[in-house]
Amino acid sequence: EAHKMIDELKHNIEGQGLKFEDYLLKIKKKIEDLMMDFAVEALKRVKFALVIRRLAEVEKIIAAPAEVDAEVAAYKARYKGVAEAEKEIVEPGFRRYLENFVVNRKAVELLRGKIIK
């Protein structure tokens, strides 16, 4: 999860037109330092994901094919004309990612509904 957080940070920095290596130099850190910095938050994310996954199992929450199709269509519209993204969107692995996303969203909504009454 810490690696994923670093990838997210790198993506955000590069999305602003900056080089990740320059960012690391500016903050005077190495990737290993960021891993340590992100450890606590990464652990929280993992715990949360495990709780949500278990809730989805217990409540038998699934992603209907139509729900996943709607997510795929939204991504296709959002990234129309971006060749690399268009290619990734049709990959089976991305569809599995979206299935998990839908299940997680539904589980969080269920949990929110139970907490906020």
N, C-alpha and C positions, 0 to 999 in steps of 0.2 A: 504494500500500500504506500509506503514511503517512496518507492520508485515511481509509482503512479503519480504521486503528488509532485515529484520533481519533474516528471514529464509534463504535467499540467502547467507548472510554473514556466518551464522552458517554452512551451507552446504559447503561453500568454506573452512572454517577453519577446519572442520572435515575431508574434503577431503585431507587436508595436514597432517592428522594424529594427529591433536591437539584436545583438549577438549575445547568446547565453554566456559564452566565455567572458565577454566584457562585463556582463552583469556580475559574474562570480568575482572577477577582479575588483570591481567597484565595491562590493560588499566584503571583500577580503575573506572569502570562504571557498572551500572545496566542496565537491559534491558530497563527500563523506560528512562534512560539517552539516550540510543541509539534511542529510539522512538523520543525523542525531537531532537536529532541530525539529524535524517532522515526526519523530518517533512517537511522541505522546498523542498527537493528533491522528496519526496513522492507526494507532491502537484503538482509539475511539471509533474511527471509521470502520475498522474491522469488526469490532464488537457490535456496532449498530447494524452492520450488514448481516451478521449472523443472527441477530434478534429478528430482523425483518424477514430473513430467509425462513427462519423457524416459524414465524407467524404465518407466512404464506403457506407453508406445509400444513400446519395445523388447521388453518381455515380453508385449505384446498383452493387457494387463489391461483388462477391460471390466466394466461394471456390468450384471448381468442384470436384466431387468425385475422379476423377483420380489424381488430385493434392494432395488431402488428402491421398489417397492410397500411393502415392510416398513418402510423408513425413513419413507415418507409416512404409513403407519398409526401409527407411533410418534409422529410429530409431531402427527397428528390427536388421538391420545389425550392427549398432553402438554398441548395447547392447546385442549382441548374447552371450549367456552363462551366462548372469547376470539374475538369476531367478526372483528377485524382479522387475527388470525393464521390463523383458519380460511379466510378469503378468500385470503390469500397462499399457503397450503399447496397449494391446488389450481391455482395458476398454472403454466403451462408453464415459466417461468423458474426457479421454485423446484424443479421436478422436475429440470431440467438441473443446478441447483446440487447436488441430492442425488446425481445420477449422478456428478458430479465428486467429491463427497465420498466415495462408495463406492469409486471407482477409486483415489483418493488413499489411502484407508485400506488398501486391498488392497496398493497399492504399498509403503506404509510397512511393513506386516506382512511382505511379501516381503523387503524390505531388512533388517528386524530379524532375520528368520530366517537370512539369510545372514551377518549380523554376529555373532549370538549362536549359536554352534555349539559 
